[in-house]
Amino acid sequence: MTDSIMSILDGKFFKIKSKIDKNKVIATCVTCEPRHVEIKGSLYSTSNFKSHLKRRHDQSVIDSYENYLSEKRLKIKDNDNAVSRVHRDKYTQDQFDKDVTNFIIHSMVPLRTVENPFFKKIFENIGITKKINVPSRRNLGRKIHNLFKDNKEKIINDIKDIKYVCTTTDVWSSKKRSFLGVTIHWIDVDNFERRSSSLACRRFRGTHSYDRIGDILQDIHLEYNLDSNKIIATITDNGSNFVKAFKAFGVKLTHFDNVEDSVYENIDLCSDAPVDSQGRDDEQITYNSAETTEELENSPWLPRHLRCCAHTLSLFVTTDLIKTIRSPQNSQLNEIHTSVMKKCTLLWNASYRPKSAEIILQTLGHQLSRPGDTRWNSLYDSLKQILKNKEKNCELFEALGLKNNMLKDSEYIYIDEHLKCVGPLAEALDILQGENNMFYGFVLPVIFSLRRKVQNLLLNDWKYCEPLVNSILTSITKRFSNLVNLNTIEADNAAIAALSHPKFKNRWLSCIDSSHIDRLHKIFNTAVANKIEEINIMSSTDSELTELYTQSNEESHDFFNFDPLVSTGSNAQQSRRSATSEAEIQIVQFFNNLSQDLSILQQYPPIKEIFLCYNTPLPSSAPVERLFSYATMTNLPKSNKLSDDMFEERVILKSNLKMQS
């Protein structure tokens, strides 16, 4: 269209006289000269100008314009072909193979696609097969294997100089095979963006026992040069096999006797140094006397363990709320809940039948979403959709032949109350299951905000769901007792992470009992002071090395020393007091800074280091669940005969391609 406009207005048939606006012009007809004839028209349409030629001039002028237009288009086509030929000449076999390989990986189609005659015909028709060959299925398999090796080397290089990382892991099972997945995550020290990669989707043979989990995880960690010093924590769900694996073989966080007396004076929760000379707290692990020294030396070595907060929140609804509903003292609640779910299930099942799905689409204008088996949020969203369509549901039930199963007004009241009860849970889950801008510092603010929101729900007048509100509050206290009680090492870690995050700082402390505030401030102050001392020691060490080098090149040394005698302990105490004072000043300045942007951490180097250390873990293991979604897509009937290695390579490459795109 643009070519036509340019051709008819390029001066041979019409000359542009002036512009009316950015889309319209006034042009004069060259053929009408010497008469001055003006035509108004669009820069993006030739209709007005061609109409003038047809009305005022004979067919020869029209034919002349058409021939002129054809010649001009032919020249443009020749130029495009010349450019295309130059591009094809520069397009190498290696680049073509890489593009085809990435297409096969990203689209998740079978490898034999490259041998499909219609796939090959695409490249034959554009003329690139004269110098470039479409790879065979076997050759493509080798290229995927090489690309997987390159991907592994890239990840190893990316994390080589990263001080803190975390991992997530879980086990996924198809009908015939099981796989253990592992993802890795860290924070960019320059812009504080979350970086992620998938490490493994390893075949898991045999029983999913805790010792087998330890063995496979250790092998994966060794492949990527990871150890318990580098991995701040591994996040898993609440499965008993994972909990036992990390209890038996994981590094244990040291518990301190008296936090108020500077328990962090000599040990940082996330220090690079191991807990003791063996790297673990032996007092917290007991082994049977039958175990030999050789067996202990060959035991797997796992990092610290964190349980998935999102999975714990899901248990509030899938386990605790169901128990409350089915409790004998809540018979009315159980009756109406059962009735509602039965009727809603009839609608959801109907949406999977072709004829019923058409009726639903015609009645509502959209399809009904059906709750999934593994995500509780999907049930919340599905119930919310049914409540939203309340006015049309009567018509829908009748159209589907379910007139006797219509939802009653009392049942709509229950759905509304139920959604209000679990709404804060759904919101908290959506926050904690994030990845790109998610940090461990979100955990305590989310939990305490959730508790306050649910406490406010008690002020409502409930017809059915007051027991559910009480159940959620009980679940928060029970399932997050290691965090909300603020008396464990896990709570200290989470508190330091939140206090060092610019979004929260000390604002969330208004949600906790005042008796804990001073202690948490002291813990944070001590952690920052430790980091200041560490930075000062590194700086002084560099200075001493420089001075020593300078003195070694001098001809004479100053032997005489008349300074007062100062003990090493006195120097250490003075250094500690100085670091503590500086920490207090930096913390006050940090808390008073109104900005919530992560970039302000650059102004406070010790707090930045604390942030990088304590906020590296994710609150949930959702990333490894996303990895398994690619495994599910790869394990289709046309691809389920892939070898274990090829299956892993395709899943990992697909996941990492997605993260990089």
N, C-alpha and C positions, 0 to 999 in steps of 0.2 A: 504494500500500500504506500509506503514511504517512497519507494522508487517511482511509482506513478505520479505522485505529487511533485516530486522533484523534476520529473521529465516534463510534465505539462506546464510547470511554472519556471522552467530554466531559461526562458527568453526566446525560444524558437516559436512557441505558440502564444504564450502569455508572459507578461512581465509584471512582477510584483511592484505596485506603486507605493503602497503603505500598509501598515498593520492596524487592524481594528483592535485586536487584543492578541494574547499569546497563541490563540487557535485560529483566528480568522484574519483574512487579508483582503485588500482590494487590488485587483490586477487588471491590466489593459490588454486587449486582444491585438496581437501583432498582425494577424490576417486582415483585420478590419481597417488597418492604417491605409490612408492618412486620417480616417475618421477616428476620433478618440472615444472608444467604448470601454467602460469600466464594468467589471464583473466582481461581485462579492462572493467569497467562498471560503471553505475551510482548508487549512493546511493538511488535514488528514482525510480529505475526501475530494475526488475529482468530478463529482456529479454536476455541480453548477457550471464548471468550465466546459465539460464535454457536452452538456445540454446546449450551451451557447453555440458551440461548433456545429451541432446537428441542426439547430434552428436557423442560423444565419448563413451557413456556408454549405456548399455542395458535398457530395460523397467523397470527392477526391481529397478534400481537406481531412476528412475523418480517416480515410485510408492512409494518408501521409502521416497522420499522428500515430496510427496503430503500427505502421512500419518503423517509424522512429523509435517508438516505445520498445518494440521487439529487438531492434538492433542494440539499444542501450542495455536491455536486460541480458542479452547474449554476452556483451562485453563484461558486465558485472559477474556473470556465471563463469566466464573464462578466468577472470581474476581470482574468484573464489576457488576454482579448481587448482589454479597455480599455487595459491596459499596452502590448500589442502595437500597437494603433492609434496610441498616442502615439509609440511608437518609430518606426513607419512614417512618421508625419508629420514626424519629425525627420530621417529618412533621405533625404539629398539625392541628386540625379542624379549629382553629381560624386563623392560617396562610393561610390555604386553602380558607376560606371564604373571607379573606382580598384580596387575589390574584384574586379570581373570581370577587369580587366587583369592584376592580380597572380595571379589564379587561372590564367589562360591561360599566363602566363609561367612560373609555378612548376610547373604540371602538364605543361607542354611539349606540350600538345595543339595541333592546327592552329587557325589563326585562324578558319576557317569553323565552328568549334564554336558560336560565338555565333549562327549562323543555323540551327542544328539545331533542328527543331520541338520535340523532347523537352527540349532545354536551355531553350528559351523557356517551355515548359509548367511547369517548376519554379517560375518566378516568377509565372506567371499563377495557379497554384494557391494560392500564399500571398498573392495579392492586392496585389502591389506594382507591377504594370504599369499601374495606372490613372493613377498620377502619374509613374512612372519607366519609361523605355524601355530595352530591351536594345540595346546599341550594335551597329551593323552591322559586318561584317568590315572594310570600308574605314575606318570611323570608329575601330575598334579599332586598326588599323595606325597611324593618326595619333596615337592616344593612347600607343601603345608608343614611337613616335618621340619624343614630347614627354617621356615618362617617362625615356627614355634621355638626353635633353638635361639634364633635371633631375638625373639621377644623375651625369652628368659634372660639372656645376656643384658638386654636393655634394662630390665627391671633390676637386676643385680647392680648395674652401674648407677641407676637412679637412686637406689637406697644405700649405696655404699657409704656415702658421707652424711647420711641422715642419722641424727643422734637418737631420735625417738620414733618408733613405729608401733602400730597395734595391728592385730589380725582378728578376723572373724572366721568361725568354722562351724560346720554342721554336716550331717550325713543325709544323703538323698537316695531314695530307692525307687527303681522302676519295677516292672513286673519280674524281671529276671536278674537284674544287677543292682548293686549298691555302689555309691561313690561318696568320698569324703571331699568336701570343697573347702578351700582356704582363700581368703582375700586379705590384702594388706593395705594399710592406710597411714598417711602421715600428713604433716602440715608444712606447707612451703614457708620457709623462714623469712622470706622477703615480703610476700604479700598475704600470708596467713590463709591461703586457699587450701582446701582439702584436696589431697592427691590420693588416688586409689588405683590398684591393679589387682587382677585375679592371678593367684599363684598356682592353684592346682584344682583338679576335679578327678581325684585319684580313685581307681577301682578299690573297693573295700570288700574283700572276700571274707567269708566266714561270719562268725558271730560278732555283733557290734559291741564287744566287751571293752572295758575301760583300758586294759593293757594294750589291746590292738590299736585303739585310738591313739594312745601315747606313742606307740611304735611308728605309725604312719605320719603323725604330726612331726615327730622328731626327724624323720627322713626328709620331709618337705622343708623343714627349717634349715637343715644342713645343705640342701640343694641351693638355697638362696643365701647362704652364709649368715643366717639369723641365729641369735642366741637369746637367752633370758635377760641379758643386759640391754640389748637393743630393743626387744619387744617389751613395751610397757605393760601390755596386758593382751590376753586373748578373750574375745567376747563370744559366748555360746548361749544357747537356750538353757532351760532348766532341766534338761534330760539327765537322768541319774547317772548314765554312763559317762557323760562329759564331766559332771560334777565330781565323780569318783576319780576319774583320770587325773584331773588337776589337783585333787586333794592328795592323791598318792604320789604324783610325780612332779607337781608344779612347785615353783618358787613361792614361798610363803612370805607375806608381808610381816615384818617384825612388829609385834605389839609392844607398846611402851607402858611402863608402870605408872608414871606420873607426868601427864601432859603439861601441867602447870609449871613444872620445874624444868622447862626447856628440854623436853624430851627429844626435840629435833636438833639438839645442839651438835651432835656428832654424826647424825644419820639423816639423810634425805630420803623421803618416801620413794622417790624415783631415781635414786643415786645410781650412777653407772657401776658402782662397786657392788659385789654380791653381799648377801646378808652376813655370811661368815666365810671362813677360809674354804669351805666346801661349796659355798654358793647356795645353801639352803638352811632352813632352821630345823635341825635334826630332832629337836625336842618335840616337834609337832607331827612327826611321822614315825609310826611304829611298824616294824616288820616282824614277821614270824622268825623264830630262831632257826628254822630250817633254811632260810635264805642265806646263801653263801655270799662272801665278799665279792666274788666275781659277778653274781647276779645283780648286786647293788650297783656295781660299777657300770654294768650294761643297761641299767634302768633308763627309760626315756627321760629327757630333760625338758620340761615344759615351763613356759613363763607364768606370770601372775594370771589369775582367772577372774573375769567379771561376768556376772549373769546378765543376760539380755533384759533390759528394763521393759522393752516393748512386749516381750513374751510374758513377763510377769504381769503387766497390765492386762493382757489378753486373758490371763487366768482369772482375773477379777470377774469377767463376764462368763467365760466358758465353763468355769468350775464353781466359783463362789456364789455368783448370782443364781445359777441353776439350783444349787443346794438350798439356797434361801427360798426360792420359788417352790421347790418340792417339799419344803419342810411342813410337817403336819399342822403347825400352828398358822400356816399361811394358805389354808385350803382354798379360800376365795381367790387369792392371787394366783394360785396354781391353776385353778379352773379357767379363769379368764385368759391367762397366758397360753394355756394349751389350746383353747378355742381359737384365739387370734392366730397363733402359729399354724394351726391346721388349715384355716381359711386362706391365709396368705400363701401357704405352700401350694394350695390348689391353683392360685393365680400364677405362681412361679413355674409350676410344672406345665401349665397351659402354654406359657410363653415358649416352650421348647417343641410344641407341636405345630407343624406348618399352618394348618387351617386356623387354629386358635391364635397363633402369632399374627396372622393377617387381621383377625377381628380386633385384637388388642391394638394393633397399629392404627386401624381405622377409627377406633373409639377414642383412644388417648392421644393419637398423633405421634406416638413413640412406643418403643418396646419397653417391657419391664425388665429391669436388671435382677438377676437371681443371685442370692448369697453364695459365696464360695465356701469350700470345706475348710480351708486353711487360714482365711482372713476374717476375723470377726467384724472388722470395719465394713465388709461387704453386706453383712446382715443389717447393720445400722443404716447404711445407705439405701438398702432395699426397702426397709420399713419406712424410712423417711419419704421415699418416692410414693409408696402407697398412701401415706397420710396426705401428701401433697395433691394426689388425684382423688381426694375424698368425694368431690362433687360429681365426678364421672364414674365412680366405682359401681354405683347401682346399675347404671346402664351397661357397664362392662360385665358384671356378674350375670345379668339377664342375657346378654348377647352370647356368653359362653355356656349358657344352660346351667348356671350355678345359682339360680334364684334362691334356692333353699339354704344356701351357704353364705348369704350376704353378711358383711360386717355390720354389727349393730352400733348404735351411737355410743353405748357404754364401752364397746371394744375400741372405738376410735379414741375415746378418752384414755383408755389404757395405753394405746400405742403412743399417744401424745405424752403421757406421763413417763412411759418407759424411755422414750427418746430424750426427754429432759433429764432423766436420771443419768443415762449413760453418755449423754452428749459431751460432758467434760472429759470422759475417758477417751472417746473417739478423737477429740481435739488433741489430747496429750499424746495419743498413739501416733497421730499424723506428724507431730513435732519430732518425737524421739526416733521415728523410723527414717528420718531424713539422713542424708549422707553428705551432700556438697558443702553445706554451711552448718554442719552439726558437730558439736564438741561435747566432751564429757561434762563441761561446766553447766550444761542445760539440765542435768539430772535433778539436782536438789531444787532449783527454782520451779521446774515443772511439777515435781511431786508435791511441794508445799503449796503451789498455786492450785493444783488439783484438789488437795485436801481442803483448802479454803473455799473453793467453788462448791464442793460437795457439802461442806458445813452450811453454806448459805442456802442450799436446797432444803435443809431441814426447816427453814422458816416458811416454806410453801404449805398450802393446804392440799394434802394428798388424799385421793379417794382409794387408790390401790397400792401405790409404789413407795410408800414410806419405808417398808422393810428393805427395799432395794437400796435406798440412800444409806441406811444404817449398815447394810452389808458392804457397800463400797468403802465406807469409812473404816470398818473393821479390817477389810482387806488391805487398805493402805498401811494401817498400823501393824498388821501381822506379816504381810509379804515383804514390806520394805522396812522391817524393824531394824535391820542393820544400817539403814540410812536415816530414817526419821528420828530415831532415838539419839543420834549424834554422839554416840559413845563407842564407836568402833573405828578401826583403821580405815575401813571403806568409806565411812562418813567423813573422816578427815580428808581423805583424797578428794572426794566429791566437793567438799566445802572449799578447799584450796582452789580447785578447778573453777568453781563458780565465782569466787572472790577475785580471781585473776582475769576473768572474762569481762571486757569493757561493757558488754550489754547488761550485765547484772551487778558487778562490783559488790557493794554491800547492801544494795536495795532489797534483796530477798530476805535479809535477816529480820525484817519486820514480821515475817510469817512464823518465826520460831520463838520459843520461850527465851525470855531475857537472860535466864541463867546460863545459856549456852553462848551468848554473843561474845562476852569477854574472852572466853576460852578459844573460840574460833578466830577471833582477832589475833590472839597471841600465837596460835598455830601458824596463821598466815604470816605474821610478822617474823616469826622464827624461820620459816621457810625462805622468805625473802632475804633475811639477814644471812642465812647459810649461803645463798646464791651470791650475795655481795662479797662475802669472805672468799668464796671460791674464785670469783672474778679477780679480787685483789691478790690472792695467792698466785694466780696465773700471771698477772701483770708484774708482781714483784719478782717472780722466778725469771721472767724474760729480762727484767732490769738487772738482776744479779748476774745472769749469764753475760750480758753486755758489759757490765762493769768488770767481771772477771777476765773477760777477753782483753779489755783495755789495760788492766793492771798487769797482765802477763807480758804485755809488750813494753812496759816501762822498765827502765834500768834500775830504779830503786823503789823500795816499798816503805811506807810509813809504819815503822814498828811500834811507835809510841801511841798509847791509848790512855787518856786521863778522864774518860767519861765515867759517870756514876755506874756502879754495878747494878745491872737489871737482870732479873731471872727470866727464863724462858716462859714460865707460867704467867708472870706479870705481863709480858708482851702479848701473850695469847688472850688474857683477860681484857687488856686494853683494846686489842683488835676486835674482840667480840663486842665490847661496848660501843665501839665506833660503828661496827656493822649494824648493830641493833638500832642505833640512833638514826643512821642513814636510811635504814629500812622503814622506820616510822615516818620519816619525812617523805620518802617516795610514795608510801602507801597513802598518806593523807593527800598528796598532790594528785595521785591517780584516782582516788575516790571522788575528789572535788572536780575532776575534769568532766564536764558535762557531755562530752562526745561519747557515743557508744560504738564508734567505728574501731575496728581492730587495728587500724594503722596507728592509733595513739600509743600502742605498745612499744613502738620504736623510741618513744621518749623516755621509757623506763626499762632499760636493759635487763635488770634483775627480774622484774615482773614479767617481762617478755619471756625469759628463760623458764620461769615458773609456768607461764601459760602454755608454752610449747610442750613442757613435760607432762603436766597434769591434764591438758585438754586433748592430747593425742588420741586417747581411747574414744571410741564411739559408744553411745548409750545402748545401741542395739546391734543384733547380728543380722539385720535386714539385708546388708550387701551380699552376704553369701546366699540368702534366699533368692535374690535377683540373679545370681550366678546360676542357680538351679533352674530358673525359668528358661534359660538358654539350653540347659541340659534337657529339659522337657521337650523343647522345640526340636532339638537335634535327634532325640530318641523317637522319631516318627517311624511308621512301618517301613518306609522306603530307605531308612538309614539305620535301623536297629541292629544290623549285622556288622557295624563298624567294630574294629578291634578296640580294646580298652585304651590303648595309646592314642589311636586316631580320634576316638571319641573325646578324650581329654584335650587333645590339641585343638580340635575344632571348637569346643566349648570355651576354652580359655582365650583363644584368638578372637572369637566372636565377642566375648565379654570385653576384652581389652580394646578391640576396635570401637565398640560402642562408647567406652569411657573416653577414647581419644577424639571421637567425632564431635 
